[in-house]
Amino acid sequence: MALGEPAAVLDGQRYLEYRVGRNIKASPEAVWAVLTDGPAYPEWNSTVVSLDGTIAQGETIELVAKIDPSRTFKLEVSTFEPARKLVWEDGGKAFKGVRTFTLTAREDGSTDFTMAEVLTGMFMNSIEKKLPDFRPPFDTFAADLERQSLSTLGT
């Protein structure tokens, strides 16, 4: 998938994947600073109602998203590689969601940002039909992250 394209969905037998990518004209460190500032999420991220907790390796955060504001997602930060990769996840064998954020530095000083959510589990076939379409919120998340990353640079 090329950067800058609308979010896509890849549908498999026992998994569902949403993915979005964007080139952000800011350094990976600037994008990372925005991406890992949990308390500020509701200020810049129009897809989030609240995010409580510290985004750091091994921590658990509680996220409420506008797509389902009646539910609080308790997410474990399983990978935390500053300015490179962040992964948070929840669930188990029955149903699991893993969201991966990847930042790749470009020679021009910009960052290729990708975000993917992979949903898996033995109940995937029965749950899939009840899930909302995550493509619009993924596109919005990427646009909001870009806007905030550039805003923090004063551009």
Secondary structure, 3 states (H helix, E strand, C coil): CCCCCCCEEEECCCEEEEEEEEEECCCHHHHHHHHCCHHHHHHHCCCEEEEECCCCCCCEEEEEECCCCCCCEEEEEEEEECCCEEEEEEECCCCEEEEEEEEEECCCCCEEEEEEEEEECCCHHHHHCCCCCCHHHHHHHHHHHHHHHHHHCCC
